[in-house]
Amino acid sequence: MKKNHLILIFALVLFAGACRKNEPAPELAPTGTTTELDDLIRAKLESEGRFEWQWASDEQVWTALTNSDHVMSVGYQPEGEQNVRDRIHEININDSRWSAARQSVLNLILESERRLDPDITAESLTAFTEDVLPVVDVYVRNPATITLLRASGLVRYAEPMAYEPTFGAVDRSDSGCGSNTPAGGLTSPADYTNITPDCKQSWNHSYHQINQAWESSTGSGVRVMIIDTGCSPDQDNLGASLNQGNSSGRSISKLVTLPRPSIFGIQYGPAETPDDVCGHGTSMLGACGAPRGEDGAAVGIAYNCNFTSVRATVDVFLNESREVKGVADAFVLAGNTSNVKIISLSLGRLTSASQ
């Protein structure tokens, strides 16, 4: 359901672009079939345990772009730079060498894309702005741009941001979502035990020796950042009732890094909020640090920790370019927040996302 409005807007944008020009559209490379691409992804997942876009051909990358939102993540570097991934936290993209490399890559993209549409500008190419990481996120409509980028010594990687295989008709878009209504029929001691002052402890805590860990720490003074689908404003135990019973003196902040939805640079819909509309983020926050309270609810592992909840995604399956951008920005936020000591992320995708 959530993709239908995006497809409609995408179609309207393409229609508007077709009406704007009278000349015939340039002949583009064939897009290929997603079946062939998905077969490659499946084979690599089975043989290597992962899929890297560098294993795909230019034509397969073009297929991925044309069957998603055309957004490509391009990691850049000055010529001859080494081990960028290991030094990513030390790089200042405003340094003259890095800014020059960025501009050269943008110029390469712009020149290639203007062969299809002379009216394209650097601004209309940009899908998301980047202030920290050596990355540009751009709309690519010319398959020749892919070949140029992948051959450039200034480019570390050039990957489709949104494409994920379906492997048949499987739809993972709502993966991990659902209500946070407590399950009925649970019994003690098979499913939980009652502990002081008046809360429930999950059956699996004993397997992880949580009680023994509590003798050393209950999370007091530690801030945990949960990068997920946000936090429900209706969950009092992650709000007004965060401090109760044996949980005291702690705080929770709720942020959002998920960009507004857009297509070819046109944003639509209201700005995203920190509120969880999926349910998964709320569940992860509760498992991590729900209070050891007096209301009969379940206790979290670090029931005295502080929280930063970051809504970076729509759901658990990262199959939108804005979700990749949201997660990347959340990690940057975590790295630049000195009192965050633990980062928790329970999200994923099948293909690589170097950003």
HUNOR-V457329 format. One record per pair of residues at least 24 apart in sequence whose ideal C-beta (glycine too) atoms are under 10 Angstrom apart, sorted by sequence separation. I is the first residue (numbers start at 1). J is the second residue. If there is no record, write none. Layout:
i:I j:J
i:I j:J
This chain:
i:36 j:60
i:37 j:61
i:77 j:101
i:78 j:102
i:117 j:141
i:137 j:161
i:230 j:254
i:231 j:255
i:285 j:309
i:310 j:334
i:323 j:347
i:331 j:355
i:32 j:57
i:37 j:62
i:38 j:63
i:76 j:101
i:77 j:102
i:79 j:104
i:113 j:138
i:116 j:141
i:117 j:142
i:230 j:255
i:284 j:309
i:308 j:333
i:324 j:349
i:328 j:353
i:34 j:60
i:37 j:63
i:38 j:64
i:76 j:102
i:78 j:104
i:113 j:139
i:116 j:142
i:226 j:252
i:230 j:256
i:308 j:334
i:323 j:349
i:327 j:353
i:328 j:354
i:329 j:355
i:32 j:59
i:33 j:60
i:36 j:63
i:37 j:64
i:76 j:103
i:109 j:136
i:113 j:140
i:115 j:142
i:116 j:143
i:220 j:247
i:223 j:250
i:254 j:281
i:282 j:309
i:328 j:355
i:31 j:59
i:32 j:60
i:35 j:63
i:74 j:102
i:76 j:104
i:77 j:105
i:102 j:130
i:110 j:138
i:112 j:140
i:113 j:141
i:114 j:142
i:116 j:144
i:218 j:246
i:219 j:247
i:220 j:248
i:221 j:249
i:222 j:250
i:223 j:251
i:224 j:252
i:225 j:253
i:227 j:255
i:230 j:258
i:281 j:309
i:325 j:353
i:327 j:355
i:29 j:58
i:30 j:59
i:31 j:60
i:32 j:61
i:34 j:63
i:76 j:105
i:105 j:134
i:109 j:138
i:112 j:141
i:113 j:142
i:115 j:144
i:116 j:145
i:218 j:247
i:220 j:249
i:221 j:250
i:223 j:252
i:229 j:258
i:281 j:310
i:308 j:337
i:318 j:347
i:324 j:353
i:29 j:59
i:32 j:62
i:33 j:63
i:34 j:64
i:37 j:67
i:75 j:105
i:76 j:106
i:106 j:136
i:109 j:139
i:112 j:142
i:115 j:145
i:220 j:250
i:223 j:253
i:225 j:255
i:227 j:257
i:281 j:311
i:316 j:346
i:317 j:347
i:318 j:348
i:319 j:349
i:323 j:353
i:324 j:354
i:325 j:355
i:31 j:62
i:32 j:63
i:74 j:105
i:105 j:136
i:109 j:140
i:112 j:143
i:113 j:144
i:219 j:250
i:254 j:285
i:281 j:312
i:308 j:339
i:316 j:347
i:317 j:348
i:318 j:349
i:319 j:350
i:324 j:355
i:30 j:62
i:31 j:63
i:32 j:64
i:34 j:66
i:74 j:106
i:76 j:108
i:102 j:134
i:106 j:138
i:112 j:144
i:113 j:145
i:214 j:246
i:281 j:313
i:284 j:316
i:308 j:340
i:313 j:345
i:315 j:347
i:316 j:348
i:317 j:349
i:318 j:350
i:319 j:351
i:321 j:353
i:29 j:62
i:30 j:63
i:31 j:64
i:34 j:67
i:101 j:134
i:102 j:135
i:103 j:136
i:105 j:138
i:109 j:142
i:112 j:145
i:128 j:161
i:252 j:285
i:276 j:309
i:278 j:311
i:280 j:313
i:306 j:339
i:310 j:343
i:312 j:345
i:316 j:349
i:317 j:350
i:318 j:351
i:28 j:62
i:29 j:63
i:31 j:65
i:32 j:66
i:33 j:67
i:34 j:68
i:74 j:108
i:102 j:136
i:111 j:145
i:112 j:146
i:127 j:161
i:275 j:309
i:277 j:311
i:281 j:315
i:306 j:340
i:313 j:347
i:321 j:355
i:31 j:66
i:32 j:67
i:74 j:109
i:99 j:134
i:110 j:145
i:112 j:147
i:127 j:162
i:274 j:309
i:276 j:311
i:278 j:313
i:280 j:315
i:281 j:316
i:306 j:341
i:308 j:343
i:310 j:345
i:312 j:347
i:318 j:353
i:30 j:66
i:31 j:67
i:98 j:134
i:109 j:145
i:112 j:148
i:274 j:310
i:275 j:311
i:278 j:314
i:279 j:315
i:280 j:316
i:305 j:341
i:29 j:66
i:72 j:109
i:93 j:130
i:94 j:131
i:108 j:145
i:111 j:148
i:112 j:149
i:252 j:289
i:274 j:311
i:277 j:314
i:278 j:315
i:279 j:316
i:305 j:342
i:28 j:66
i:93 j:131
i:94 j:132
i:199 j:237
i:238 j:276
i:273 j:311
i:277 j:315
i:278 j:316
i:93 j:132
i:109 j:148
i:250 j:289
i:272 j:311
i:92 j:132
i:93 j:133
i:108 j:148
i:109 j:149
i:233 j:273
i:272 j:312
i:302 j:342
i:91 j:132
i:93 j:134
i:108 j:149
i:233 j:274
i:234 j:275
i:235 j:276
i:250 j:291
i:91 j:133
i:92 j:134
i:93 j:135
i:230 j:272
i:233 j:275
i:234 j:276
i:247 j:289
i:272 j:314
i:89 j:132
i:91 j:134
i:105 j:148
i:108 j:151
i:230 j:273
i:231 j:274
i:232 j:275
i:233 j:276
i:238 j:281
i:247 j:290
i:248 j:291
i:88 j:132
i:89 j:133
i:105 j:149
i:108 j:152
i:230 j:274
i:231 j:275
i:232 j:276
i:235 j:279
i:238 j:282
i:247 j:291
i:248 j:292
i:88 j:133
i:199 j:244
i:230 j:275
i:231 j:276
i:232 j:277
i:237 j:282
i:246 j:291
i:247 j:292
i:88 j:134
i:108 j:154
i:198 j:244
i:199 j:245
i:229 j:275
i:230 j:276
i:232 j:278
i:245 j:291
i:246 j:292
i:247 j:293
i:88 j:135
i:105 j:152
i:108 j:155
i:197 j:244
i:198 j:245
i:199 j:246
i:229 j:276
i:230 j:277
i:232 j:279
i:235 j:282
i:238 j:285
i:242 j:289
i:244 j:291
i:245 j:292
i:246 j:293
i:247 j:294
i:104 j:152
i:197 j:245
i:199 j:247
i:228 j:276
i:229 j:277
i:230 j:278
i:234 j:282
i:235 j:283
i:237 j:285
i:238 j:286
i:242 j:290
i:243 j:291
i:244 j:292
i:245 j:293
i:246 j:294
i:105 j:154
i:109 j:158
i:196 j:245
i:197 j:246
i:229 j:278
i:230 j:279
i:232 j:281
i:233 j:282
i:237 j:286
i:241 j:290
i:242 j:291
i:244 j:293
i:245 j:294
i:84 j:134
i:104 j:154
i:105 j:155
i:196 j:246
i:197 j:247
i:228 j:278
i:229 j:279
i:230 j:280
i:231 j:281
i:232 j:282
i:235 j:285
i:241 j:291
i:243 j:293
i:244 j:294
i:245 j:295
i:272 j:322
i:101 j:152
i:104 j:155
i:195 j:246
i:229 j:280
i:230 j:281
i:231 j:282
i:232 j:283
i:235 j:286
i:238 j:289
i:242 j:293
i:244 j:295
i:101 j:153
i:102 j:154
i:176 j:228
i:177 j:229
i:180 j:232
i:228 j:280
i:229 j:281
i:230 j:282
i:237 j:289
i:238 j:290
i:241 j:293
i:247 j:299
i:250 j:302
i:258 j:310
i:81 j:134
i:101 j:154
i:105 j:158
i:176 j:229
i:179 j:232
i:228 j:281
i:229 j:282
i:231 j:284
i:232 j:285
i:237 j:290
i:238 j:291
i:241 j:294
i:244 j:297
i:246 j:299
i:247 j:300
i:250 j:303
i:252 j:305
i:253 j:306
i:254 j:307
i:255 j:308
i:256 j:309
i:257 j:310
i:258 j:311
i:259 j:312
i:261 j:314
i:73 j:127
i:100 j:154
i:101 j:155
i:180 j:234
i:227 j:281
i:228 j:282
i:229 j:283
i:231 j:285
i:232 j:286
i:237 j:291
i:241 j:295
i:245 j:299
i:250 j:304
i:251 j:305
i:252 j:306
i:253 j:307
i:254 j:308
i:255 j:309
i:256 j:310
i:257 j:311
i:258 j:312
i:272 j:326
i:288 j:342
i:72 j:127
i:73 j:128
i:180 j:235
i:226 j:281
i:228 j:283
i:229 j:284
i:230 j:285
i:231 j:286
i:235 j:290
i:236 j:291
i:247 j:302
i:248 j:303
i:249 j:304
i:250 j:305
i:251 j:306
i:252 j:307
i:253 j:308
i:254 j:309
i:255 j:310
i:256 j:311
i:257 j:312
i:258 j:313
i:289 j:344
i:71 j:127
i:78 j:134
i:226 j:282
i:228 j:284
i:237 j:293
i:241 j:297
i:247 j:303
i:248 j:304
i:250 j:306
i:251 j:307
i:252 j:308
i:253 j:309
i:254 j:310
i:255 j:311
i:256 j:312
i:257 j:313
i:258 j:314
i:288 j:344
i:70 j:127
i:71 j:128
i:73 j:130
i:76 j:133
i:77 j:134
i:227 j:284
i:228 j:285
i:236 j:293
i:246 j:303
i:247 j:304
i:249 j:306
i:250 j:307
i:251 j:308
i:252 j:309
i:253 j:310
i:254 j:311
i:255 j:312
i:287 j:344
i:69 j:127
i:75 j:133
i:76 j:134
i:226 j:284
i:237 j:295
i:245 j:303
i:246 j:304
i:247 j:305
i:288 j:346
i:10 j:69
i:75 j:134
i:76 j:135
i:226 j:285
i:236 j:295
i:261 j:320
i:262 j:321
i:285 j:344
i:287 j:346
i:10 j:70
i:73 j:133
i:74 j:134
i:75 j:135
i:76 j:136
i:237 j:297
i:261 j:321
i:262 j:322
i:284 j:344
i:74 j:135
i:75 j:136
i:224 j:285
i:226 j:287
i:236 j:297
i:237 j:298
i:242 j:303
i:243 j:304
i:259 j:320
i:261 j:322
i:284 j:345
i:73 j:135
i:74 j:136
i:226 j:288
i:235 j:297
i:237 j:299
i:238 j:300
i:258 j:320
i:259 j:321
i:260 j:322
i:284 j:346
i:6 j:69
i:73 j:136
i:74 j:137
i:226 j:289
i:237 j:300
i:259 j:322
i:283 j:346
i:284 j:347
i:72 j:136
i:73 j:137
i:74 j:138
i:224 j:288
i:242 j:306
i:258 j:322
i:259 j:323
i:72 j:137
i:73 j:138
i:224 j:289
i:242 j:307
i:257 j:322
i:258 j:323
i:281 j:346
i:71 j:137
i:72 j:138
i:74 j:140
i:259 j:325
i:280 j:346
i:281 j:347
i:71 j:138
i:72 j:139
i:222 j:289
i:258 j:325
i:259 j:326
i:280 j:347
i:70 j:138
i:71 j:139
i:72 j:140
i:257 j:325
i:258 j:326
i:70 j:139
i:71 j:140
i:219 j:288
i:238 j:307
i:257 j:326
i:258 j:327
i:69 j:139
i:70 j:140
i:219 j:289
i:256 j:326
i:257 j:327
i:259 j:329
i:70 j:141
i:74 j:145
i:85 j:156
i:218 j:289
i:238 j:309
i:257 j:328
i:258 j:329
i:81 j:153
i:84 j:156
i:85 j:157
i:257 j:329
i:258 j:330
i:72 j:145
i:76 j:149
i:79 j:152
i:80 j:153
i:81 j:154
i:256 j:329
i:257 j:330
i:65 j:139
i:66 j:140
i:72 j:146
i:79 j:153
i:80 j:154
i:218 j:292
i:256 j:330
i:257 j:331
i:65 j:140
i:66 j:141
i:74 j:149
i:77 j:152
i:78 j:153
i:79 j:154
i:81 j:156
i:255 j:330
i:257 j:332
i:65 j:141
i:74 j:150
i:76 j:152
i:77 j:153
i:78 j:154
i:224 j:300
i:231 j:307
i:257 j:333
i:66 j:143
i:72 j:149
i:77 j:154
i:224 j:301
i:231 j:308
i:232 j:309
i:62 j:140
i:65 j:143
i:74 j:152
i:76 j:154
i:77 j:155
i:214 j:292
i:224 j:302
i:231 j:309
i:255 j:333
i:61 j:140
i:75 j:154
i:76 j:155
i:77 j:156
i:230 j:309
i:231 j:310
i:62 j:142
i:63 j:143
i:65 j:145
i:74 j:154
i:75 j:155
i:76 j:156
i:222 j:302
i:229 j:309
i:230 j:310
i:231 j:311
i:62 j:143
i:65 j:146
i:74 j:155
i:75 j:156
i:76 j:157
i:218 j:299
i:219 j:300
i:224 j:305
i:225 j:306
i:226 j:307
i:227 j:308
i:228 j:309
i:229 j:310
i:230 j:311
i:61 j:143
i:62 j:144
i:64 j:146
i:74 j:156
i:75 j:157
i:76 j:158
i:218 j:300
i:219 j:301
i:220 j:302
i:222 j:304
i:223 j:305
i:224 j:306
i:225 j:307
i:226 j:308
i:227 j:309
i:228 j:310
i:229 j:311
i:230 j:312
i:255 j:337
i:62 j:145
i:74 j:157
i:75 j:158
i:204 j:287
i:218 j:301
i:219 j:302
i:220 j:303
i:221 j:304
i:222 j:305
i:223 j:306
i:224 j:307
i:225 j:308
i:226 j:309
i:227 j:310
i:228 j:311
i:229 j:312
i:230 j:313
i:59 j:143
i:62 j:146
i:73 j:157
i:74 j:158
i:75 j:159
i:218 j:302
i:219 j:303
i:220 j:304
i:221 j:305
i:222 j:306
i:223 j:307
i:224 j:308
i:225 j:309
i:226 j:310
i:227 j:311
i:228 j:312
i:229 j:313
i:230 j:314
i:253 j:337
i:58 j:143
i:61 j:146
i:62 j:147
i:72 j:157
i:73 j:158
i:74 j:159
i:202 j:287
i:214 j:299
i:217 j:302
i:218 j:303
i:219 j:304
i:220 j:305
i:221 j:306
i:223 j:308
i:224 j:309
i:225 j:310
i:226 j:311
i:227 j:312
i:228 j:313
i:229 j:314
i:58 j:144
i:60 j:146
i:61 j:147
i:72 j:158
i:73 j:159
i:218 j:304
i:219 j:305
i:220 j:306
i:226 j:312
i:227 j:313
i:229 j:315
i:58 j:145
i:59 j:146
i:72 j:159
i:73 j:160
i:214 j:301
i:217 j:304
i:218 j:305
i:219 j:306
i:228 j:315
i:229 j:316
i:28 j:116
i:58 j:146
i:59 j:147
i:61 j:149
i:71 j:159
i:72 j:160
i:73 j:161
i:213 j:301
i:214 j:302
i:217 j:305
i:219 j:307
i:228 j:316
i:26 j:115
i:57 j:146
i:58 j:147
i:61 j:150
i:71 j:160
i:72 j:161
i:73 j:162
i:210 j:299
i:213 j:302
i:214 j:303
i:26 j:116
i:56 j:146
i:57 j:147
i:58 j:148
i:70 j:160
i:71 j:161
i:72 j:162
i:200 j:290
i:210 j:300
i:214 j:304
i:25 j:116
i:26 j:117
i:58 j:149
i:69 j:160
i:70 j:161
i:71 j:162
i:199 j:290
i:201 j:292
i:210 j:301
i:25 j:117
i:58 j:150
i:68 j:160
i:69 j:161
i:70 j:162
i:71 j:163
i:199 j:291
i:210 j:302
i:57 j:150
i:58 j:151
i:67 j:160
i:68 j:161
i:69 j:162
i:199 j:292
i:205 j:298
i:208 j:301
i:56 j:150
i:65 j:159
i:66 j:160
i:68 j:162
i:69 j:163
i:198 j:292
i:199 j:293
i:205 j:299
i:229 j:323
i:64 j:159
i:65 j:160
i:67 j:162
i:68 j:163
i:197 j:292
i:198 j:293
i:199 j:294
i:205 j:300
i:21 j:117
i:54 j:150
i:64 j:160
i:65 j:161
i:67 j:163
i:68 j:164
i:180 j:276
i:196 j:292
i:197 j:293
i:198 j:294
i:199 j:295
i:200 j:296
i:202 j:298
i:205 j:301
i:20 j:117
i:21 j:118
i:53 j:150
i:61 j:158
i:63 j:160
i:64 j:161
i:65 j:162
i:66 j:163
i:195 j:292
i:197 j:294
i:198 j:295
i:199 j:296
i:200 j:297
i:201 j:298
i:202 j:299
i:21 j:119
i:61 j:159
i:62 j:160
i:64 j:162
i:65 j:163
i:67 j:165
i:181 j:279
i:196 j:294
i:197 j:295
i:198 j:296
i:199 j:297
i:200 j:298
i:201 j:299
i:202 j:300
i:20 j:119
i:61 j:160
i:64 j:163
i:67 j:166
i:177 j:276
i:180 j:279
i:198 j:297
i:199 j:298
i:200 j:299
i:201 j:300
i:202 j:301
i:227 j:326
i:228 j:327
i:17 j:117
i:58 j:158
i:60 j:160
i:63 j:163
i:64 j:164
i:177 j:277
i:178 j:278
i:179 j:279
i:180 j:280
i:199 j:299
i:201 j:301
i:227 j:327
i:64 j:165
i:177 j:278
i:178 j:279
i:199 j:300
i:17 j:119
i:61 j:163
i:176 j:278
i:177 j:279
i:178 j:280
i:180 j:282
i:194 j:296
i:227 j:329
i:228 j:330
i:54 j:157
i:56 j:159
i:60 j:163
i:175 j:278
i:176 j:279
i:177 j:280
i:179 j:282
i:180 j:283
i:227 j:330
i:53 j:157
i:54 j:158
i:56 j:160
i:174 j:278
i:176 j:280
i:177 j:281
i:195 j:299
i:199 j:303
i:226 j:330
i:227 j:331
i:52 j:157
i:53 j:158
i:54 j:159
i:175 j:280
i:176 j:281
i:178 j:283
i:225 j:330
i:53 j:159
i:177 j:283
i:180 j:286
i:192 j:298
i:225 j:331
i:227 j:333
i:52 j:159
i:53 j:160
i:56 j:163
i:176 j:283
i:192 j:299
i:227 j:334
i:176 j:284
i:225 j:333
i:225 j:334
i:53 j:163
i:225 j:335
i:223 j:334
i:31 j:143
i:186 j:298
i:225 j:337
i:28 j:141
i:29 j:142
i:30 j:143
i:28 j:142
i:29 j:143
i:51 j:165
i:223 j:337
i:225 j:339
i:26 j:141
i:28 j:143
i:29 j:144
i:182 j:297
i:223 j:338
i:225 j:340
i:26 j:142
i:28 j:144
i:182 j:298
i:223 j:339
i:224 j:340
i:225 j:341
i:226 j:342
i:227 j:343
i:228 j:344
i:29 j:146
i:222 j:339
i:223 j:340
i:224 j:341
i:225 j:342
i:226 j:343
i:227 j:344
i:228 j:345
i:229 j:346
i:29 j:147
i:221 j:339
i:222 j:340
i:223 j:341
i:224 j:342
i:225 j:343
i:226 j:344
i:227 j:345
i:228 j:346
i:229 j:347
i:222 j:341
i:223 j:342
i:224 j:343
i:225 j:344
i:226 j:345
i:227 j:346
i:228 j:347
i:45 j:165
i:221 j:341
i:222 j:342
i:224 j:344
i:225 j:345
i:226 j:346
i:227 j:347
i:41 j:163
i:45 j:167
i:137 j:259
i:219 j:341
i:41 j:164
i:42 j:165
i:141 j:264
i:219 j:342
i:17 j:141
i:41 j:165
i:139 j:263
i:38 j:163
i:40 j:165
i:42 j:167
i:139 j:264
i:37 j:163
i:38 j:164
i:39 j:165
i:41 j:167
i:139 j:265
i:38 j:165
i:37 j:165
i:38 j:166
i:39 j:167
i:34 j:163
i:38 j:167
i:35 j:165
i:38 j:168
i:129 j:259
i:34 j:165
i:35 j:166
i:128 j:259
i:34 j:166
i:127 j:259
i:128 j:262
i:127 j:262
i:127 j:263
i:127 j:264
i:128 j:265
i:176 j:313
i:177 j:314
i:127 j:265
i:177 j:315
i:125 j:264
i:126 j:265
i:176 j:315
i:177 j:316
i:124 j:264
i:125 j:265
i:174 j:314
i:175 j:315
i:176 j:316
i:177 j:317
i:124 j:265
i:173 j:314
i:174 j:315
i:175 j:316
i:176 j:317
i:123 j:265
i:124 j:266
i:173 j:315
i:174 j:316
i:175 j:317
i:172 j:315
i:173 j:316
i:174 j:317
i:121 j:265
i:172 j:316
i:173 j:317
i:175 j:319
i:172 j:317
i:171 j:317
i:172 j:318
i:173 j:319
i:172 j:319
i:173 j:320
i:171 j:319
i:164 j:317
i:166 j:319
i:164 j:318
i:165 j:319
i:164 j:319
i:162 j:318
i:163 j:319
i:164 j:320
i:161 j:318
i:162 j:319
i:161 j:319
i:162 j:320
i:163 j:321
i:161 j:320
i:162 j:321
i:161 j:321
i:162 j:322
i:160 j:321
i:161 j:322
i:162 j:323
i:161 j:323
i:162 j:324
i:161 j:324
i:160 j:324
i:161 j:325
i:159 j:324
i:161 j:328
i:3 j:171
i:1 j:171
i:3 j:173
i:176 j:346
i:2 j:173
i:176 j:347
i:1 j:173
i:2 j:174
i:175 j:347
i:176 j:348
i:1 j:174
i:175 j:348
i:172 j:348
i:172 j:349
i:172 j:350
i:139 j:321
i:167 j:350
i:137 j:321
i:165 j:349
i:137 j:322
i:164 j:349
i:165 j:350
i:163 j:349
i:164 j:350
i:165 j:351
i:137 j:324
i:162 j:349
i:163 j:350
i:164 j:351
i:137 j:325
i:163 j:351
i:162 j:351
i:164 j:353
i:135 j:325
i:161 j:351
i:71 j:262
i:137 j:328
i:160 j:351
i:162 j:353
i:69 j:261
i:71 j:263
i:159 j:351
i:161 j:353
i:69 j:262
i:70 j:263
i:71 j:264
i:128 j:321
i:135 j:328
i:159 j:352
i:160 j:353
i:161 j:354
i:69 j:263
i:70 j:264
i:127 j:321
i:128 j:322
i:159 j:353
i:161 j:355
i:69 j:264
i:127 j:322
i:130 j:325
i:133 j:328
i:157 j:352
i:159 j:354
i:128 j:324
i:129 j:325
i:132 j:328
i:133 j:329
i:157 j:353
i:158 j:354
i:159 j:355
i:128 j:325
i:132 j:329
i:157 j:354
i:127 j:325
i:128 j:326
i:130 j:328
i:131 j:329
i:133 j:331
i:156 j:354
i:157 j:355
i:130 j:329
i:132 j:331
i:133 j:332
i:128 j:328
i:132 j:332
i:128 j:329
i:131 j:332
i:132 j:333
i:130 j:332
i:132 j:335
i:132 j:336
i:137 j:355
i:135 j:354
i:135 j:355
i:133 j:355
i:130 j:355
i:128 j:355
i:88 j:331
i:89 j:332
i:88 j:332
i:89 j:335
i:17 j:264
i:88 j:335
i:89 j:336
i:16 j:264
i:73 j:321
i:14 j:263
i:71 j:320
i:72 j:321
i:13 j:263
i:14 j:264
i:16 j:266
i:71 j:321
i:12 j:263
i:13 j:264
i:68 j:319
i:69 j:320
i:70 j:321
i:71 j:322
i:73 j:324
i:9 j:261
i:11 j:263
i:13 j:265
i:68 j:320
i:69 j:321
i:73 j:325
i:9 j:262
i:10 j:263
i:13 j:266
i:68 j:321
i:69 j:322
i:71 j:324
i:9 j:263
i:10 j:264
i:12 j:266
i:71 j:325
i:6 j:261
i:8 j:263
i:9 j:264
i:73 j:328
i:5 j:261
i:6 j:262
i:7 j:263
i:10 j:266
i:6 j:263
i:9 j:266
i:5 j:263
i:2 j:261
i:9 j:268
i:9 j:269
i:6 j:268
i:5 j:268
i:5 j:269
i:85 j:354
i:2 j:277
i:75 j:354
i:73 j:353
i:74 j:354
i:75 j:355
i:73 j:354
i:74 j:355
i:73 j:355
i:64 j:351
i:56 j:351
i:55 j:352
i:51 j:349
i:53 j:351
i:54 j:352
i:51 j:350
i:52 j:351
i:53 j:352
i:50 j:350
i:51 j:351
i:52 j:352
i:53 j:353
i:54 j:354
i:50 j:351
i:51 j:352
i:53 j:354
i:50 j:352
i:52 j:354
i:45 j:350
i:44 j:350
i:45 j:351
i:44 j:351
i:42 j:350
i:44 j:352
i:41 j:350
i:41 j:351
i:2 j:314
i:38 j:350
i:2 j:315
i:6 j:320
i:37 j:351
i:3 j:319
i:3 j:320
i:2 j:320
